[in-house]
Amino acid sequence: MILPNCPPSFGEAVAERIRTRVEVKPVPLLPSGEVRITVSIGGAFAPQWVRSSPQLWVDRADQQLYRAKSEGRNRTCLERPPLSYVSPEEKGLLFGTSQFQDLE
C-alpha cells in the first residue's frame, strides 16, 4: 500500500486500523468452523524532498516488517520520520546527472 503525501501519524493510524480489523475478523472454514489470523505490517516514510525508487521504499518497509515479526508478530512497525539516512541510490537520484547538463 502506498499513501502519497501522507503525514506519519496518518500512516501509523491506517496501518494499525488494518492490523486490528484483520485480527478481529474470523475467517470461515468449510465445512464448519473458523480461524483467527493476525498480520504484521512494516512501513517506510520518505520526506517530500527525497527522490527514491519504489524498490527502495519496499526494501525499507520490508526491514520494518521483519522487525515487527521478530518483536512478536501481530504488530505494526514503521520507520520513524524524519528519515535522516539517504541511501547512495537515493543520492544518485537526487544529485545524479541531469539530461540538461550538457546544454550550454
C-alpha positions in Angstrom: 0.0 0.0 0.0 1.3 3.4 -0.9 0.0 6.5 0.8 1.3 9.5 -1.1 1.7 12.8 0.7 0.7 11.0 3.9 1.8 12.5 7.3 3.5 10.0 9.5 0.7 10.0 12.1 -1.9 9.2 9.4 0.2 6.3 8.1 0.5 4.8 11.6 -3.2 5.1 12.1 -4.0 3.4 8.8 -1.6 0.6 9.4 -2.9 0.0 12.9 -6.5 0.1 11.7 -5.8 -2.6 9.1 -4.0 -4.7 11.7 -6.9 -4.6 14.2 -9.5 -5.3 11.6 -7.8 -8.4 10.4 -7.3 -9.5 14.0 -11.0 -9.3 14.9 -12.4 -10.8 11.7 -12.5 -14.6 11.8 -12.0 -16.5 8.5 -14.7 -19.1 8.0 -13.5 -22.7 7.2 -15.5 -25.2 5.3 -17.4 -27.4 6.2 -17.6 -25.7 9.5 -15.5 -23.7 11.9 -13.4 -20.6 11.7 -9.8 -19.5 12.2 -8.5 -16.2 13.5 -5.5 -14.7 11.8 -3.2 -11.8 12.5 -1.0 -9.6 10.3 2.3 -7.8 10.8 2.8 -4.5 8.9 6.0 -2.7 8.1 6.2 0.8 6.7 8.7 3.4 5.4 8.4 7.1 5.0 10.2 9.5 2.6 10.4 13.2 3.1 9.0 15.1 0.1 12.5 16.3 -0.9 13.8 12.8 -1.2 13.6 11.2 -4.6 13.5 7.5 -4.4 12.5 4.4 -6.3 9.6 2.2 -5.4 12.0 -0.7 -4.8 14.0 1.3 -2.2 10.8 2.1 -0.4 9.7 -1.5 -0.5 13.1 -2.6 0.8 12.9 -0.2 3.8 9.3 -1.2 4.6 10.3 -4.8 4.4 13.0 -4.2 7.0 10.3 -2.9 9.3 8.1 -5.8 8.6 10.8 -8.2 9.7 11.3 -6.1 12.8 7.5 -6.4 13.5 7.7 -10.2 13.2 10.8 -10.5 15.3 9.3 -8.4 18.1 6.3 -10.7 18.5 4.1 -10.5 15.4 0.7 -9.0 15.1 2.1 -5.5 15.2 2.9 -2.5 13.1 6.5 -1.2 12.8 7.0 1.9 10.8 10.2 3.9 10.3 10.4 7.0 12.4 10.4 10.1 10.4 12.2 12.2 9.5 14.5 9.8 7.7 18.0 11.1 8.4 19.7 8.5 6.2 19.7 8.8 2.5 21.0 5.8 0.6 23.6 6.0 -2.1 21.0 5.1 -4.7 18.7 7.9 -3.5 21.6 10.4 -3.5 22.2 9.4 -7.1 18.6 10.0 -8.0 18.7 13.4 -6.2 22.1 14.6 -7.3 22.7 12.5 -10.3 23.4 13.8 -13.8 20.7 15.8 -15.5 19.6 15.3 -19.0 20.0 19.0 -19.5 23.6 19.1 -18.1 25.2 19.2 -21.5 23.1 22.1 -22.7 25.2 25.3 -22.5 
